[in-house]
Amino acid sequence: MSDLKTFETLACYQSASELRKKVSRFCKTLPKEEAYRLKDQMIRSSRSVTANIAEGYGRHHHQENLQFCRIARGSLTETLDHLIVARDEIYLTDVAYAELRTLLEEVWKILNGYISYLKKCATSGTPQST
């Protein structure tokens, strides 16, 4: 196993990855007519969260990393809207919605914590070490 530290070690990436996998599994249950509407949008927005966390981490600069994490947070909010639509259209039960929403809120909290950490590092000039 490599000792290389990557975005994969970040708690925000790990929790967002779990959300992405669960959203993807749910999307497989959507009706065929939603394939290029809700399904595609949900998959794209949930993947955007992890992709932007990864890209920001790879920039090795606090301000750029912050910007990508903010974009990830926006994609997380978009994913929430798609989950609400799925619940409203009765593709997602209230119980399943609540489970996904709880996980999404956990990702939100962890990502906000990482954003706060990056802001502090950017202000103090602390090297990025995660």
C-alpha positions in Angstrom: 0.0 0.0 0.0 1.3 3.5 -0.9 2.1 6.0 1.8 1.1 8.8 -0.6 -1.5 11.1 1.0 -4.3 11.8 -1.4 -7.8 13.3 -1.3 -9.0 9.8 -0.4 -7.9 10.3 3.2 -10.1 13.3 3.7 -13.2 12.7 5.8 -15.3 14.9 3.6 -14.3 12.9 0.5 -15.0 9.6 2.2 -18.5 10.6 3.4 -19.3 12.3 0.1 -18.2 9.1 -1.7 -20.6 7.1 0.5 -23.4 9.4 -0.4 -22.5 9.2 -4.1 -22.6 5.4 -4.0 -26.0 5.4 -2.3 -27.5 7.9 -4.7 -26.2 5.8 -7.6 -27.8 2.7 -6.2 -31.1 4.6 -5.8 -30.9 5.9 -9.4 -30.9 2.4 -10.7 -34.5 2.1 -9.3 -35.8 5.1 -11.2 -38.3 4.5 -14.0 -36.9 4.5 -17.6 -38.5 7.8 -18.5 -36.3 9.5 -15.9 -33.1 8.2 -17.4 -32.1 11.5 -19.0 -33.8 13.8 -16.6 -33.7 13.2 -12.8 -31.4 10.1 -12.9 -28.7 11.8 -15.0 -28.9 15.0 -12.9 -28.7 13.1 -9.6 -25.7 11.1 -10.7 -23.9 14.2 -12.1 -24.5 16.3 -9.0 -23.4 13.6 -6.6 -20.3 12.8 -8.6 -19.5 16.5 -8.8 -19.2 16.7 -5.0 -16.4 14.1 -4.8 -14.8 15.3 -8.1 -14.5 18.9 -6.9 -13.1 17.8 -3.5 -10.5 15.8 -5.3 -9.6 18.5 -7.8 -9.3 21.2 -5.1 -7.0 18.9 -3.1 -4.8 18.4 -6.1 -4.3 22.2 -6.5 -2.1 22.4 -3.4 -3.1 25.9 -2.8 -5.6 26.9 -0.1 -7.5 29.5 -2.0 -8.0 27.2 -5.0 -8.9 24.3 -2.8 -11.5 26.5 -1.1 -13.1 27.4 -4.3 -13.4 23.8 -5.4 -14.8 22.9 -2.0 -17.4 25.6 -2.4 -18.4 24.2 -5.7 -18.6 20.8 -4.1 -20.9 22.3 -1.5 -23.1 23.8 -4.3 -23.3 20.3 -6.0 -24.3 18.8 -2.6 -27.1 21.3 -2.4 -28.2 20.4 -5.9 -28.2 16.8 -5.0 -30.5 17.6 -2.1 -32.9 19.3 -4.4 -32.9 16.2 -6.7 -33.6 14.0 -3.6 -36.6 16.3 -2.8 -37.9 16.0 -6.3 -37.5 12.2 -6.1 -39.5 12.1 -2.9 -42.1 14.5 -4.2 -42.6 12.4 -7.4 -42.9 9.3 -5.1 -39.8 7.6 -6.5 -38.3 7.7 -3.0 -40.1 6.7 0.1 -40.0 9.1 3.1 -37.9 6.6 5.0 -35.3 6.3 2.2 -35.4 10.1 1.7 -34.7 10.6 5.4 -31.7 8.2 5.3 -30.2 9.9 2.3 -30.9 13.3 3.7 -29.2 12.4 7.0 -26.1 11.2 5.2 -26.1 14.4 3.0 -26.3 16.6 6.1 -23.3 14.7 7.5 -21.4 15.4 4.4 -22.4 19.0 4.6 -21.1 19.4 8.1 -17.8 17.6 7.4 -17.3 19.6 4.2 -18.0 22.9 6.0 -15.5 21.9 8.7 -12.9 21.3 6.0 -13.7 24.6 4.3 -13.2 26.4 7.7 -9.9 24.6 8.1 -8.8 25.8 4.7 -9.9 29.3 5.4 -7.8 29.3 8.6 -4.8 27.9 6.7 -5.2 30.5 3.9 -5.3 33.3 6.5 -2.4 32.1 8.5 -0.3 30.9 5.6 -0.1 27.4 7.1 1.0 24.7 4.6 -1.7 22.3 3.5 -1.2 19.1 5.4 -4.2 16.8 5.5 
